[in-house]
Amino acid sequence: MHKGWQHNYELGKKAFEDKKYDVALSYLEKVSREKSGFADVFNMLGLIYYSFSRIPEAILAFKKAVEINPNYTEVYLNLSVVYNEVGQFDNSCDTYTKARQSRKDSESYLDPYVKGKLANMHAGLGRIYKDLGMYEEAADEYRKALSLRADFVDIKTELGVVYRDMKDYPNALTELESAKKLHLSYPAPRIQLGLTYYAMGQYDRARSEWIEVLDKNPDNQLANMYMSLVTKPPCE
């Protein structure tokens, strides 16, 4: 069974932290071939290459890391050390200067995978707060999650549900409509959007959302269940 790059990333990082550089190299090189946007992976690779005296490869890895994240001070310093060791003193000084400049007015940077993990941690807290009926706190955690990964459709959907539970229907509709557009074939936003319209007394719009789900997936249990709400007059 093929395991994804996340598996290699976690094992490679753990091996690097344990100073098992030969093991870390195998995993991290696989990650770098599959995902080229992780500055920390290239920094770790640079340090491993340097420890193995593979200097040209170390320089290339460090350069790739700062290309991805120009504010990565540690990498500039690592690169400066390598340049200094091989006698490229001008490059060393220039790189050191960039390291100092990168500290000023620098924007925070997180690798996409790390952002995803942090976003899911915030969403996990949001679910706990929601289960406890602490909706303001839940919404705050979901917003923090989406500030890291605005493309996580499930988290955007959950935020919309929390707004609905707070009777904040305008924000609920905004989040759920946005989630629906992010992933048109994903049924959850439409189902929750239908429930929101139903809660607002807009039964035709609720029916329309659930029909859209059933057109694509006639066996969707939730959509079928909720359709029964609009096939008879609503409870007074």
C-alpha angles and dihedrals in degrees: 000000000000114000119208130246090263089067091052091046094054094045093044093050092047092050090048092052088049089051091241090139099169090056093042091051093057094052098039094049088055090052093048091054093051101035116030098177102075112105094187091056091056091045091054090046090051092053092047093049089048091052088052091048090245091140102168090051091047091053092049092049093050091047090052091051094054090043088060094041114020090186095059098122095180092058093051089053092047090050091047090054092051093048090049092050093054093046098255092133097162091054089045093054093044091051092047089053090053089050091057092045092050090065092062119083090345121165119225115259130200128177112247092246092052090047089053093051092049091047091053091048091055090046090051090055089047091056091051092050090047092051088052091051092247095135100166090054091045092052090049092054093047090050090052089051092051092048085065100039112014090174096066099112095188092056092046088051092050091051089053090052091051091051089051091051087052089052087241093138099168092058091041090056092046094053095042094047089049091049091049091054092048092061114013094184095050107100101200098079092049093047092050091043088055091051090050092052089047091052087052091052093249096130098165091055090047090052090049093056094048092047089054089055093047093048089062097034114019091181096058102133098203095048091049091049094049093046086069087066092064099039091074132036112283119253113268 
